[in-house]
Amino acid sequence: MTISVSVNQANHHLAEWVHRVTTEGEAVLLTVGERPQAVLIGLHDWQILQRAQANRAARLAALEQAQAFSEQLRATQPIDDIDAVTLLHTMREARDAELQGLY
């Protein structure tokens, strides 16, 4: 559940809002002049968001690597000559070589 309060209200009752986000799992939407400006959430929820951002960054990096590899592979072989098994085998060999420090 999300509660909306002004920054002034939150300032005067900060301990109460911190208690509610940590014990009841609520989020407090902080507003200035009726406009949302920030959100007060518990540490556990923030850690979940941080992990999600890190996982997203790792997935994007892996996707960029796959796209770069795909472009490199297409540059060396006509696309019609590549089947999924060959592509996966080639990718595994490249990864293994990289892990062994041969790259």
N, C-alpha and C positions, 0 to 999 in steps of 0.2 A: 504494500500500500504506500502511496506517496502523499505526503502532506505538504501543502504550500504555505509558506510563511514569509513575511517580509524580513529583510536583513536586520532591521531594527528589532523585530520580535525575537529573531534567532539570537541576536546579540544579548538581549536581556535574559533569555532563557536557554542559553547555550548548553548548560549541563543537562537540562531536561531533554533537549533534542539529541544530544550525544547518547544519552541513556536509551532513548527510544530506538535509535538506529542500531545500537549495538545489541540490545536485548530483545527487541521486537522485530528486528529486520526491516524496519520501515525506512523509507528514503524521505528526506526533507528537501523540497524544492525551494530554494531561496530566491526571493523576488525583490526587485527594486521598482517601485512604482507600477506594480501589477505585471511587470515583465520578468520572466524567468531569467536568472543570471547564473546560477550554480546549483549543485546538488550535494547535499551532505549524505554520505552513505557510510555504512560500517566498514571496518578494515577488511573483514572477510569478503565482502562484496567487491571491494576495491582490488583485492588480490586476485579474485576471479577475473575481473576485467583486465588486469595486467597480464595474466596468463593467456587470456584470449587474444590480446594484442600481440603478444610474443608468438603465439601459435600462428596467427594470421601472417605475421612477418616471415616466419619460417616457411609457411606454405607458399607465399608469394616469391620468396627467394628460390624455392625448389621449382616453381613454375617457370621462372625466368631461366633457370639452368636448363630445364627441359626444352624450352623454346630455343635457346641458344644451341643446344645440342642438335635439335631437329633441323635448324637452319644449316648447321655445319654438315650434318649428314646429307641433307638435300643437295648441298653444294658439291658433295663428292660422288653421289649416286643419283641416278634418275629415280624419281619418286615411284615409278611403276615397278622398279626392281626391289623395293623394300617391302617385306612382309612383317607382320607383328612379331613373330618369333625372332627373326633376324634383328629387328630393331631392339627388342628387349635383350637379346644376347650381346649385342654391340654395346648397349648402355651398361650392362653389368660388367663387361670387360673393362670399359672406360672407368667405371667406379672402382673396380678392384685395383686397377693400375694406379689410380689416384691415391687410394688408401695405402698402397705399398710404396708410395713415394716415387713411382716411376714416371709420373707426369711432370 
